[in-house]
Amino acid sequence: MKMASSCREEHTTSLEFEHTFIQNCERVKSVDLHPTEPWVLLGLYSGTVSIWNYQTKTEEKSFKVSDSPVRSAKFIVRENWVIAATDDKYIR
């Protein structure tokens, strides 16, 4: 007679943080990372798109794109663009 054995493996995931970046800002709706530059792109509820340098912890550029919230913002590296989709149904 075979006896069934129960084997439970414990998997632990360990995360190490190289940098901690805390900045008080408006409600963030979207985040994108640039693949070659140390930049984080934020789409904000206020209709603003903001680019932050995560190494220097400073804002590189910020611009108002709409009076509606920015739902999604992305870097398009090959074109050197930033695109943003907003609640007013436009892509800029």
Backbone as numpy.savetxt, mean C-alpha at the origin, in Angstrom:
# Nx Ny Nz CAx CAy CAz Cx Cy Cz
-4.59 -55.65 13.49 -5.43 -54.50 13.49 -4.53 -53.26 13.49
-4.82 -52.33 12.57 -4.06 -51.08 12.49 -4.72 -50.03 13.36
-3.89 -49.29 14.06 -4.41 -48.20 14.89 -4.13 -46.88 14.17
-5.09 -46.07 14.10 -4.93 -44.76 13.47 -4.19 -43.84 14.44
-3.22 -43.17 13.91 -2.50 -42.23 14.76 -2.74 -40.82 14.26
-2.81 -39.94 15.19 -3.04 -38.54 14.83 -1.73 -37.80 15.02
-1.33 -37.11 13.97 -0.08 -36.36 14.00 -0.41 -34.90 13.68
-0.05 -34.03 14.57 -0.30 -32.61 14.35 1.02 -31.88 14.37
1.33 -31.25 13.26 2.57 -30.49 13.18 2.28 -29.04 13.52
3.13 -28.46 14.30 3.01 -27.05 14.65 3.87 -26.25 13.68
3.27 -25.30 13.02 3.99 -24.40 12.13 3.96 -23.01 12.74
5.10 -22.46 12.94 5.15 -21.09 13.45 5.78 -20.21 12.39
5.21 -19.08 12.22 5.74 -18.11 11.27 6.35 -16.98 12.07
7.57 -16.68 11.75 8.26 -15.61 12.44 8.48 -14.46 11.47
8.04 -13.29 11.85 8.23 -12.11 11.02 9.22 -11.19 11.70
10.15 -10.72 10.92 11.08 -9.72 11.42 10.86 -8.43 10.65
10.80 -7.33 11.36 10.59 -6.05 10.74 11.92 -5.32 10.62
12.27 -4.96 9.38 13.49 -4.19 9.16 13.28 -2.73 9.52
12.13 -2.21 9.11 11.82 -0.81 9.36 10.40 -0.71 9.89
10.20 0.17 10.81 8.87 0.49 11.27 8.59 1.92 10.85
7.51 2.10 10.14 7.16 3.42 9.61 5.76 3.76 10.07
5.64 4.69 10.95 4.35 5.10 11.48 4.16 6.57 11.17
3.06 6.87 10.51 2.75 8.25 10.15 1.25 8.45 10.32
0.86 9.42 11.10 -0.55 9.72 11.26 -1.03 10.47 10.04
-2.06 9.94 9.37 -2.57 10.60 8.18 -4.06 10.32 8.07
-4.62 10.72 6.95 -6.04 10.50 6.69 -6.32 9.01 6.50
-7.58 8.68 6.30 -7.95 7.29 6.08 -7.35 6.79 4.76
-6.61 5.72 4.86 -5.93 5.15 3.70 -6.86 4.12 3.05
-7.06 4.25 1.74 -7.91 3.34 0.99 -7.11 2.41 0.10
-5.86 2.78 -0.21 -5.06 2.00 -1.16 -3.58 2.19 -0.85
-2.81 1.11 -1.04 -1.36 1.15 -0.84 -0.70 0.40 -1.99
0.37 0.96 -2.54 1.16 0.27 -3.56 2.63 0.58 -3.30
3.48 -0.40 -3.56 4.93 -0.23 -3.40 5.59 -0.13 -4.76
6.51 0.79 -4.90 7.27 0.92 -6.15 8.29 -0.21 -6.20
8.48 -0.86 -7.35 9.38 -2.02 -7.40 10.87 -1.68 -7.33
11.26 -0.44 -7.67 12.69 -0.12 -7.66 13.07 1.04 -6.76
12.13 1.91 -6.47 12.38 3.06 -5.59 11.83 2.77 -4.19
12.33 3.46 -3.17 11.84 3.23 -1.81 10.56 4.02 -1.53
9.55 3.84 -2.38 8.34 4.64 -2.31 7.11 3.79 -2.01
6.21 4.40 -1.23 4.90 3.83 -0.95 3.88 4.84 -1.48
2.95 4.35 -2.30 1.90 5.19 -2.86 0.62 4.96 -2.06
0.04 6.04 -1.56 -1.19 5.95 -0.79 -2.34 6.63 -1.52
-3.47 5.95 -1.59 -4.70 6.56 -2.06 -5.53 6.88 -0.83
-5.92 8.12 -0.67 -6.57 8.57 0.57 -8.04 8.91 0.37
-8.78 8.81 1.44 -10.21 9.08 1.44 -10.52 10.50 0.99
-9.62 11.42 1.23 -9.83 12.84 0.90 -9.74 13.13 -0.59
-9.35 12.14 -1.40 -9.16 12.37 -2.83 -7.73 12.71 -3.18
-6.84 12.54 -2.24 -5.42 12.84 -2.43 -4.63 11.56 -2.66
-3.61 11.67 -3.49 -2.63 10.60 -3.68 -1.31 11.11 -3.11
-0.65 10.28 -2.33 0.58 10.69 -1.64 1.67 9.64 -1.84
2.89 10.10 -2.11 4.04 9.21 -2.26 4.99 9.48 -1.10
5.27 8.41 -0.34 6.17 8.50 0.82 7.43 7.69 0.57
8.55 8.21 1.01 9.82 7.49 0.98 9.94 6.73 2.30
9.93 5.41 2.24 9.97 4.64 3.48 11.36 4.56 4.10
12.40 4.95 3.37 13.74 4.98 3.96 13.96 6.27 4.75
13.59 7.39 4.16 13.77 8.67 4.85 12.57 9.05 5.71
11.45 8.31 5.52 10.21 8.56 6.25 9.68 9.97 6.02
9.76 10.41 4.77 9.28 11.73 4.39 8.35 11.61 3.18
7.48 12.60 3.07 6.59 12.63 1.92 7.33 13.23 0.73
7.35 12.50 -0.38 8.02 12.96 -1.59 7.11 13.88 -2.41
5.85 13.49 -2.52 4.92 14.23 -3.37 3.50 13.92 -2.93
2.63 14.91 -3.03 1.22 14.72 -2.70 0.42 15.59 -3.66
-0.67 15.04 -4.19 -1.51 15.84 -5.07 -2.97 15.42 -4.96
-3.84 16.40 -5.04 -5.28 16.20 -4.98 -5.74 15.79 -6.38
-6.42 14.64 -6.47 -6.89 14.18 -7.78 -8.40 14.27 -7.91
-9.13 14.37 -6.79 -10.58 14.37 -6.85 -11.15 14.88 -5.53
-12.42 15.25 -5.56 -13.13 15.55 -4.32 -13.70 14.28 -3.70
-13.67 13.17 -4.45 -14.15 11.87 -3.98 -12.97 11.04 -3.48
-13.23 10.03 -2.64 -12.16 9.16 -2.16 -11.44 8.42 -3.29
-10.14 8.25 -3.12 -9.34 7.44 -4.04 -9.44 6.00 -3.56
-10.06 5.14 -4.35 -10.24 3.74 -3.96 -9.02 2.90 -4.29
-8.31 3.26 -5.34 -7.14 2.49 -5.74 -6.15 3.40 -6.44
-4.88 3.24 -6.10 -3.81 3.99 -6.77 -2.65 3.02 -7.01
-2.04 3.11 -8.19 -0.97 2.18 -8.57 0.14 2.91 -9.30
1.36 2.40 -9.10 2.49 2.82 -9.92 2.44 2.05 -11.24
2.61 2.74 -12.37 2.81 2.11 -13.67 4.23 2.48 -14.07
5.17 1.63 -13.70 6.59 1.95 -13.78 7.07 2.13 -15.20
6.67 1.24 -16.11 7.19 1.32 -17.48 6.81 2.62 -18.19
5.74 3.28 -17.72 5.31 4.55 -18.30 5.68 5.75 -17.42
6.21 5.46 -16.23 6.53 6.50 -15.25 5.26 7.27 -14.85
4.18 6.50 -14.61 2.88 7.05 -14.25 2.46 6.62 -12.85
1.52 7.39 -12.33 0.72 6.99 -11.18 -0.73 7.10 -11.67
-1.52 6.05 -11.46 -2.94 6.12 -11.82 -3.77 5.99 -10.54
-4.95 6.60 -10.59 -5.83 6.57 -9.43 -7.27 6.40 -9.90
-8.01 5.53 -9.22 -9.43 5.34 -9.47 -10.19 5.90 -8.27
-11.18 6.74 -8.56 -11.88 7.43 -7.49 -13.37 7.09 -7.49
-14.04 7.45 -6.40 -15.46 7.16 -6.25 -16.36 7.96 -7.21
-15.82 8.96 -7.88 -16.62 9.69 -8.86 -16.61 9.00 -10.23
-16.10 7.76 -10.25 -16.11 6.88 -11.42 -15.13 7.28 -12.52
-14.05 7.96 -12.14 -13.02 8.32 -13.10 -11.70 7.65 -12.74
-10.92 7.37 -13.76 -9.54 6.92 -13.58 -8.65 8.05 -14.07
-7.73 8.44 -13.24 -6.86 9.57 -13.59 -5.42 9.12 -13.60
